[in-house]
Amino acid sequence: MDLNINSPAYYKNIYGVDDEVYWMCRDIAAFVKNKRYSDIVDIVGISPVVAPKELLVNGQWKEEIKYDLKFKLVSVRNQIDFDKYISSNADGKCKLIVGNILKSIKSISRKAKIDYTLFENDLLEFLKYTMDDVLN
């Protein structure tokens, strides 16, 4: 599966890209590249959103899911708590991103026919995390 994980929307525009998060996301993408979790989806794009609550309540940076099953593609945008993210160290930010990835995959797993349990187990084992580590 091709897993394209973007740098957190809004946050990256203000604070830039966190190297640890960037490299972890690249490692995750490489890890799942030759794995098959769905017969109908080959590409998943994930865009975490890290934006202040006042922007979210104004309707900006909304969560969304877009399916383009003709091209075996799904894109997902889910929010991460802004205050928690900016106050976290690099390890904490990585764990928040992993939680967001899992939340994103779970949210599309039914319609995209993704084996979420296999994906979750593979990802957590690869990163040596537990679900307790990544719960937002």
C-alpha positions as CSV (number, residue, x, y, z in Angstrom):
1,M,0.0,0.0,0.0
2,D,1.2,3.5,-0.8
3,L,0.8,5.6,2.4
4,N,1.4,9.3,1.8
5,I,1.6,11.1,5.1
6,N,1.7,14.9,4.9
7,S,3.3,17.2,7.4
8,P,0.6,18.5,9.8
9,A,-1.6,21.1,8.0
10,Y,-1.6,24.6,9.5
11,Y,1.2,23.7,12.0
12,K,3.8,23.3,9.3
13,N,3.0,26.8,7.9
14,I,3.7,28.4,11.3
15,Y,6.3,26.2,12.9
16,G,7.9,24.4,10.0
17,V,8.5,20.6,9.6
18,D,9.7,18.6,12.6
19,D,12.5,16.4,11.4
20,E,11.7,13.4,13.7
21,V,8.1,13.4,12.5
22,Y,9.1,13.7,8.9
23,W,11.6,10.8,9.0
24,M,9.2,8.6,11.0
25,C,6.5,9.1,8.4
26,R,8.9,8.3,5.6
27,D,10.0,5.1,7.4
28,I,6.3,4.1,7.9
29,A,5.6,4.7,4.2
30,A,8.5,2.6,3.2
31,F,7.5,-0.2,5.7
32,V,4.0,-0.5,4.3
33,K,5.0,0.0,0.6
34,N,5.0,-3.7,-0.2
35,K,2.2,-4.7,2.1
36,R,-1.4,-5.3,1.0
37,Y,-4.2,-4.3,3.4
38,S,-7.0,-3.9,0.9
39,D,-8.1,-5.3,-2.5
40,I,-9.9,-2.1,-3.5
41,V,-7.5,0.6,-2.3
42,D,-3.8,0.9,-3.1
43,I,-3.1,4.5,-2.1
44,V,-4.0,6.3,1.1
45,G,-3.2,10.0,1.7
46,I,-3.2,11.2,5.3
47,S,-3.2,14.9,6.2
48,P,-3.0,15.4,9.9
49,V,-4.4,18.8,11.0
50,V,-2.8,20.6,13.9
51,A,-4.6,24.0,14.2
52,P,-5.9,26.1,17.1
53,K,-9.5,25.5,18.2
54,E,-10.6,29.0,17.2
55,L,-9.8,28.2,13.5
56,L,-11.5,24.8,13.8
57,V,-14.7,26.3,15.2
58,N,-14.7,28.8,12.4
59,G,-15.0,25.9,9.9
60,Q,-11.4,25.9,8.8
61,W,-9.3,22.8,8.5
62,K,-12.3,20.5,8.7
63,E,-11.9,16.7,8.9
64,E,-12.8,15.0,5.7
65,I,-12.6,11.7,3.8
66,K,-12.5,11.6,0.0
67,Y,-12.8,8.3,-1.8
68,D,-11.8,7.8,-5.4
69,L,-12.2,4.1,-5.7
70,K,-11.9,4.2,-9.5
71,F,-8.2,5.1,-8.9
72,K,-8.0,3.0,-5.7
73,L,-7.3,6.1,-3.7
74,V,-8.6,7.5,-0.4
75,S,-7.5,10.8,1.3
76,V,-8.2,11.5,4.9
77,R,-7.8,14.6,7.0
78,N,-8.1,14.3,10.8
79,Q,-7.4,16.7,13.6
80,I,-4.8,16.4,16.4
81,D,-5.2,18.6,19.5
82,F,-3.1,21.7,18.8
83,D,-2.2,22.5,22.4
84,K,-1.1,18.9,23.1
85,Y,0.9,18.8,19.9
86,I,2.8,22.0,20.3
87,S,3.6,21.2,24.0
88,S,4.9,17.7,23.2
89,N,8.6,16.8,22.6
90,A,9.6,15.0,19.4
91,D,8.7,11.6,20.8
92,G,5.3,12.8,21.9
93,K,4.6,14.4,18.5
94,C,5.6,11.2,16.7
95,K,3.1,9.3,18.9
96,L,0.4,11.8,18.2
97,I,1.0,11.4,14.5
98,V,0.9,7.6,14.8
99,G,-2.4,7.9,16.7
100,N,-3.7,10.1,13.9
101,I,-2.6,7.6,11.2
102,L,-4.4,4.8,13.0
103,K,-7.5,6.9,13.5
104,S,-7.4,7.8,9.8
105,I,-7.0,4.2,8.6
106,K,-9.7,3.0,11.0
107,S,-12.1,5.7,9.7
108,I,-11.9,4.3,6.1
109,S,-11.3,0.7,6.9
110,R,-14.9,-0.4,6.4
111,K,-15.7,1.3,3.0
112,A,-12.1,0.8,1.7
113,K,-12.1,-2.8,2.9
114,I,-8.8,-2.4,4.7
115,D,-7.7,-5.0,7.2
116,Y,-7.4,-2.5,10.1
117,T,-6.3,-5.0,12.7
118,L,-3.4,-6.3,10.5
119,F,-2.4,-2.7,9.7
120,E,-2.5,-1.6,13.4
121,N,-0.5,-4.7,14.5
122,D,2.1,-4.2,11.8
123,L,2.5,-0.5,12.5
124,L,2.7,-0.8,16.3
125,E,5.1,-3.7,16.0
126,F,7.3,-1.8,13.5
127,L,7.5,1.2,15.7
128,K,7.7,-0.8,19.0
129,Y,4.7,1.2,20.3
130,T,1.5,0.0,22.1
131,M,-2.0,1.4,21.7
132,D,-1.5,3.2,25.1
133,D,1.4,5.1,23.6
134,V,-0.6,6.5,20.7
135,L,-4.1,7.2,22.1
136,N,-4.8,10.9,21.6
